[in-house]
Amino acid sequence: MTAGDQAEKFLEDLQSWMGGNGFADTFEDEDRRWEPDGTRAVTGVGGDGTAVRARIARDSPRFTITLTGPCTWPPDRPGGPPETGVLAPLPPPSGPASLGGSADLDPRVCRSPKLYVLNDDAPAYAGPGPHPMALVTYTGRTDYQEEEFAHDEILLPRSLAAQFTSESRPAKSAHLVVCVHIEITGDTGRDVTCRYTYEPAGSGSGVPIAFDLHDSVYRVTVREARTGAKVAEFTLRGTRGGDGACPFRLDVRGSRLALALDESELERRLRPVFDGRP
């Protein structure tokens, strides 16, 4: 199958579909790691013995699916194919999985909104606000190592954000999920030094960490928490450099740092959506 630059994502979507539709032992070979020959694979076995193996080469625009039928199923083994030899059709795709019970806001609600939603018990996005929001940031990585460069933490203004209480996490109380996909687009030619101790970045003390400062774009998609339906979409460029770009805490050791987002501009663009008038 040819899928262009989305091939690896489609492979992961196939794995999720298999896991939710009766394929036992669905897993990714080598514990989801790339194999030494530069490939990765997903396998699974259906209830009638049908075996599926999907395999992709690194940076390939296509992946190969091998389907093996239970043609030689032992006659004394239960669960084999019907006597007619005709396999039952695969079940229709199940609805998207709800991640509202998770402790963390999972990037899968943004990467694959047809497979995962923030909370299927959330109210529909309709009528005047307030429509509280939860924010998810993610980069272009899909190999379960989310950070590929350093970037400042993005926080929603308290007036827009779904609140954390003893009874409810943001994922349970949000009407909307704000998906922020961060990309770096080129080197600015400037360096930034951030200092890290137990105090916030930019405090002037601590160990200096040098970064190459990169231009960045922030692609923002607002989705309904209940269904994943797109409500609004816009793009903002990173504008804050210098100390204003230093992440509050150091989560990666890479040398690249994205220009930080102007959060006041993010608030300005999100306010109409929160109020129910996008």
Disulfide bonds with the S-S distance in Angstrom:
Cys110-Cys179 2.09
Cys194-Cys246 2.02
